[in-house]
Amino acid sequence: MKGKGVKVRMKMMMPKTRARLSWPTRRRSLAAACMLWFACPSGAWALDVALKAGYIPAAPSGAKVLAGYMTLHNRGTQPIFLTEASSEAFERVELHRSIRQGGMVRMAQLGRIEIPAQGALEFKPGDYHLMLIGPRRPLSPGTMVPILLRFDNGAALSGRLMVQAAHLPGQRPDHHSPPGPHQ
């Protein structure tokens, strides 16, 4: 039996011709995919949140920590959660809230902040704020600082916060503001 080996061939079960979709079928499939994309409820791919009135109170030169304030408007029908913020102008940005307990004010770092459906959330002194840590350059009044906000659905929102001089009328100073009376 020398030289008489048994050869086994394996055939793949492949059709001899490939089925191709006709141009009208491909066009209808593409149209259906586009309709699904745009009809998708807010939160899956789209972001229905707007950043308004964003600002950073100016701080003395050399300050290592500043605060960012803004109002986030959620026009969607579902609440959405802000989970992260970053800026090329700072080494790190954290989500914070000032909390009063027993006559003392303490800050808590938050993992996420809810923006209610069809509602707004104001980041303001003495409450929610962005903790802006380690400015990479001096920030003078009038400077626009880019900010990137990320949400729990994977969406991101780019915005800008304007550096404003000292206190605005009616603005309460807090631990991030230039020296002055604290309330």
C-alpha positions in Angstrom: 0.0 0.0 0.0 3.0 2.2 -0.2 2.2 5.3 -2.2 -1.5 4.7 -2.2 -2.7 7.3 0.4 -6.2 8.3 0.8 -6.8 11.9 0.0 -9.8 13.6 1.6 -11.1 16.8 0.1 -13.4 19.0 2.1 -15.7 21.1 0.2 -17.2 24.3 1.7 -20.8 24.6 1.3 -20.9 27.9 -0.6 -23.4 28.8 -3.2 -21.9 29.1 -6.6 -23.3 32.6 -7.2 -23.7 35.3 -4.6 -27.1 36.9 -4.3 -26.8 40.6 -4.8 -29.3 43.2 -3.7 -30.8 45.2 -6.5 -30.2 49.0 -6.4 -33.8 49.8 -5.4 -33.6 47.3 -2.5 -30.3 48.8 -1.3 -31.8 52.3 -1.6 -34.9 51.3 0.4 -32.6 49.7 3.1 -30.5 52.8 3.3 -33.6 55.0 3.6 -35.0 52.8 6.4 -31.7 52.9 8.3 -31.7 56.8 8.0 -35.3 57.0 9.2 -34.4 54.7 12.2 -31.4 57.0 13.0 -33.5 60.2 13.1 -36.5 58.6 14.7 -34.5 57.1 17.5 -35.6 58.4 20.9 -33.5 61.1 22.6 -30.7 59.5 24.5 -29.8 56.6 22.3 -27.8 58.6 19.6 -29.0 62.1 19.9 -28.5 64.6 22.7 -31.3 67.1 23.4 -29.4 69.1 26.0 -28.2 72.8 25.7 -25.6 74.6 27.7 -26.6 78.2 28.5 -25.0 81.1 30.4 -21.7 79.3 31.1 -19.1 81.3 33.1 -16.1 81.1 35.3 -15.6 83.8 38.0 -12.1 85.2 37.6 -9.7 84.2 40.4 -6.4 85.7 41.6 -3.4 84.8 39.4 -1.8 81.6 40.6 -5.1 80.1 41.7 -5.0 76.3 41.3 -8.7 75.7 41.5 -11.6 77.6 39.9 -15.3 76.8 39.5 -17.5 76.7 36.4 -21.2 77.5 36.3 -23.9 77.1 33.7 -27.4 76.0 33.1 -28.1 72.8 31.3 -31.5 72.5 29.6 -32.9 69.0 28.8 -35.5 69.3 26.0 -35.8 65.5 25.8 -38.6 63.3 27.3 -36.2 61.3 29.5 -33.9 62.5 32.2 -30.2 62.4 31.3 -27.1 62.2 33.5 -24.0 64.3 33.2 -21.2 61.9 34.0 -18.0 63.6 33.1 -16.5 67.0 32.1 -13.1 67.9 30.6 -11.4 71.0 29.2 -8.1 71.5 27.4 -7.6 74.6 29.6 -7.4 72.5 32.9 -5.6 69.4 34.1 -8.8 68.0 35.5 -12.5 68.8 35.8 -14.7 67.3 38.4 -18.5 67.4 39.1 -19.2 68.9 42.5 -22.0 70.0 44.8 -21.8 72.2 47.9 -23.8 70.8 50.7 -24.8 72.5 54.0 -24.7 70.3 57.1 -24.9 71.5 60.6 -24.0 75.1 59.8 -21.0 74.0 57.7 -20.6 73.8 54.0 -18.7 70.9 52.5 -18.2 69.9 48.9 -19.0 66.5 47.6 -17.6 65.1 44.3 -20.3 63.5 42.3 -20.2 60.6 39.8 -23.2 61.9 37.9 -25.7 64.7 38.0 -29.3 64.3 36.7 -30.8 66.8 34.3 -34.6 66.3 34.5 -36.7 65.6 31.4 -38.2 68.8 29.9 -36.3 70.7 32.6 -33.1 72.5 33.5 -30.4 72.3 36.1 -28.5 75.4 37.2 -24.9 75.1 38.3 -24.5 78.1 40.6 -22.3 79.2 43.6 -23.2 77.3 46.7 -24.7 74.3 44.8 -23.8 72.3 41.7 -20.6 73.4 40.0 -17.7 72.2 37.9 -14.4 72.1 39.9 -11.7 73.3 37.4 -8.4 72.0 38.7 -4.9 73.0 37.5 -5.3 75.8 34.9 -2.8 75.2 32.1 -2.5 79.0 31.4 -3.6 82.2 33.1 -7.3 83.0 32.4 -8.2 86.7 32.2 -11.7 88.1 32.1 -13.2 87.8 28.6 -11.4 84.5 27.8 -13.6 81.8 26.4 -12.8 78.4 27.9 -13.8 75.2 25.9 -15.6 72.5 27.9 -16.7 69.0 26.9 -19.6 67.4 28.8 -20.2 63.7 28.6 -23.5 62.0 29.4 -24.6 58.5 30.4 -25.8 57.6 27.0 -22.4 58.1 25.4 -23.2 61.5 23.9 -21.0 64.6 24.4 -21.7 68.3 24.3 -19.1 70.9 23.6 -19.6 74.4 25.0 -17.7 77.4 26.2 -17.5 79.2 29.6 -16.5 82.8 29.7 -14.2 84.1 32.4 -15.9 87.0 34.1 -14.5 89.6 36.4 -15.2 89.3 40.1 -18.8 89.1 41.2 -21.8 89.7 39.0 -24.7 91.7 40.6 -26.8 89.3 42.6 -24.1 86.5 42.5 -23.3 85.0 45.9 -19.6 84.5 46.5 -18.5 81.1 47.6 -15.2 79.3 48.2 -14.2 79.6 44.5 -14.8 83.3 44.2 -12.2 86.0 44.8 -11.7 87.0 48.5 -14.7 88.7 50.0 -17.5 88.0 52.6 -18.8 84.5 52.5 -22.4 83.8 53.1 
